[in-house]
Amino acid sequence: MDACSVTAAAESGTYVYCVVHAPRRPSLNRGLPGIPEAAPPQVISVASRLFAIVSELPLDIYGPGALEPRLHDLDWVASVAIAHERLVEQLARRPSHTVIPMKLFTMFSSVESAAADIRRRGAALLAIARRIAGCDEWGVRIMRDVERSGSPASAPNRPMDSGTAFLKARKAARDTVRRARAESLAAADAAFLHLRRFSRDVRRRHLEREAGTNPPILDAALLVRRERRTAFRAEVHRQAALCRDAGARLVLTGPWPAYNFVEASGDRR
């Protein structure tokens, strides 16, 4: 859900953290703060079993003309993101709740306009809730272990008897690096194929190599059913060992709210 604009004439707007699909009105832990300078979070009923978690916020900080300069302050943006995520995670941990997280800085001119927008999107939000219900998002990133799998070929260190020997050594070094890269890529693809079997949905990000960097060879988000968590983590451990043998390193993050699965579009390879 995209953030709606707020009017500069008003003194306050409404920030939306998430939409919760639940059998009864969610409760918020006492003392849990919202985003910086905003009023304490509150729950509003939007439709049957649909609730929004919102805060009133001052437009002299979050309104048109005031927010954009603050976006260059990375520490301030991080404080907003942490507060947003903390609240969403608190609700997502409750088994009876299906939490649809909103993007950072999703704002409306009023509570009424936020509720109206959510009601208008009700059918789509319920479809999302059905898709992510009972699941967590996990991140899987695999990178080449450059020290183990080889670095770009360079000239041999020891003296060569001839130019031919030198060229042969250079070719052998390049071939070694090429094989190491192929092995690590194959291990990453195999890991993804095995791990996606535990997932209801996946998002595999398209990666472009930048000169002078060691970018991930796999960067994926997986929507995993909670009852399969133990088996999924066991398979992650097995694939991590296979990746190590192939000169790659697998990193698992999560569980997270399903941020990457609240839109219909995505790379589901």
N, C-alpha and C positions, 0 to 999 in steps of 0.2 A: 504494500500500500504506500503510495507516494504521499509525501507531506503536502498539505494544502497551505496556501499563503494565508497570512494573517494581516489584518488591516492596521495601518500605523496609527489610526485615530483612537483605537482602543488602548486601554492600559495593560490588559492581560490577554493571554491566549491559553490554549489547552494543549498539553503535550500528551501523546499516547504512547505508552510503553509496550503494550501487548493487548491482544484479545484472548479471552479465556473461554473455552467451551467446557462447561461443568454442570453437573446436575443441580447444584445450589450455588448461591452467591459466595465467591471466594472471600477469604479473610486475609488481611495483611498483618504481618508481625508488627507489633508496636515498636515505634522508634526506628523503623527502617526508613532511611531518608530517600528522597527522590533525587532527581538531578540537581546540581548546584543552583541555589537561589530560587528554586521552585517551591511551591506549597507541598505539604505532605501528600503522597499518593492516595488516591481514593478509588473505590470501585463503583462503576455505574452499570446498571442493567440496560442492555441495548435491545435484546430480543430474547425469546425463549432459549435459555441455556447459553446465551452469549453475553459476556461481560467485558467491559473495557477497563483497563487500569490507566488512570490519567492523573495529571497534576496541572494545577493552574500555574502559569509562569509569567514573569514580568517581561513586557515587550521592550523595555529599555535595555534588556540584555539579549533577548531571543527574537526580537521583532525585526522587521525589514530595516536594513541599514545598520543595525547594531550587531547582528549575528555574524555577518561575513568577516569583519575584521578579527573577531574572536576565533574564527576557524583557523587562523594562522598560528594561534597559540596552542601548540600540540599538547602541552601539559593540561590546559583547560579542557580541550576536546577529550583527552584521555579520562579526565575526572568525570565528564558527562557519560562517556561510554561505560566506565566501570559501574557507576550508579545505575545506569539503565540495565546493564547485564545482571547486576546483583539482584535486582528486583525480579527480572524475568526468570532467572534461575531458581529463585525461592519458590515461585509458583509452579515451575516446571517439575520440581521434585515431588509434587503431590500426585499420587497415582490416579486420583479421580479427575485431574485437570489435564486438558489438552491445550497447550499454550501456543498461540500464534504470535511470535515476536514481530514487532514493528521495526522498521529501519530507524536508525538514529536520526533525531531531529524530525520526527513525524509530528507535525503541529497543525492545529486548526484554530479558527478565530474564537470558538466557544465550545463548551461541552455539548451544546445542542447540535452544532454543525459536525462535531466528531461523531456523535451518536447517529446522526442522519446518514453520514457517509458509510459508517459500518453497517447500518441496516440495509443501505442500498447494495452493499457488497455481500449481504448475508449468505446468499446461495454459494458464492465462490468461497467464502470463509468456511462454511460448513464442509464443503468438499475438501478443502485443505485440512481441516480438523480430522476428517475421516482418514485422510492419507497418512497423517503423522501420528495418529493416536497410538499410544503405547510404545512409542519409539524415541530414541535419542539420536542425535547427530554425533558422529565421530569423524575426526580428520585423520587421514593417512597421507603422510608425505615420505617420499623415498628420494634420497640423494646419493650420488656417486661418492664413494669414499676415495677421494683422489689419491691419498697416500698409499692405499692398498691396491687400487685398480690401475694405477699408473698415471703419470703426468704427461703433458704434451711432449712429444719426442724432441730431443735436443741432440746436439753433437756429442759423440762418445767422449768420455773423459780421458781414456787412455790413447796414446799415440797410435796412428794407423800406418801400416807399411805402404799403403798405396791409396789413391783416390777411389779405386774400386772397392777396397775393403771399407773405406769410410762410408761410401754410399750404401753398401750392403748393411752396415751396422745401423745407419739411419733408417733404412727401410724396415729392418727387423724391429727397431724401437717403435716405429709408427704402427706396424702390424700388431705388436703387443698391446699398445694403447687401444687400437681399434677393436681387438678381440675383447679386451676388458670392458670397453663401453658396450659392446653388443651383449656380453654376458649380464651386465648390470641392467640394461634395458629389458632383456628377456625375463630376468628375475622380477623386475617391477611389474611387467605386464602379467606375469603368472600370479604374483601376489594379489593384484587387483582382481583378476578373474576368480581366485579362490575366495577373497573377502566379500565380493559383491554377492556371493551366494547366500550370505547371512543378512542381506540388506533388502528392505522393501523398495528402496529407491537409491540412486547414486547420482553424484555430480562429479564428473572428471574434468578438471580445468584444462583448457588448451594452454600449452606452455611454449614460449618462444625463448630460444637461447640468446643470451646477450654476451657479447664479447668480453672476455676477462672475468666471467663469473662461473659459478658452479650451481646453476639453478636446479630445482627439483626435477627428477625425471618422471615423477608421479606426484600429483597434488589432487587429492580427491576427498569428497565428503560422502559419507555413507549413512543412510537412515536405517538404524538397526533396531529390531524389536527387542524390548527389554528382556523378554524371557530367553533370548538367544545371546545375551551379553557374555555369559561365561564361555560358551563355545566360540563366540567371535573372538574374545581376547586370547583364547588358547590358539586359535588359528593365526592371529596376529603374531603371537610369540613364535610359532613355527615358521611363518613366512619371514619374520625378521632374521631368524637364523639362516634361512636359505639366501636371503639378500646379503647377509654378511659374507657368506661363502662366495657370492658372486661379486664382491667388492662394492656393495651398496649398503646404505643405512636407512632403516625404516623407523619413522617416528610416529607414534599414535598420540592424538590429543582427544579430549572429551571425557565424559559425555557432555554435550552442549544442547541447549534448545535448538530446534530445527530451523535455524536461520536460513540455510541454503535451500530449504524445501517449501518455502511459503509462496513461491512463484511457480506457475505451471511450466515455464520454460526452463531449459537446462540441457546440459550434455549428459545423456544417459548411456553412453557407450559401455 
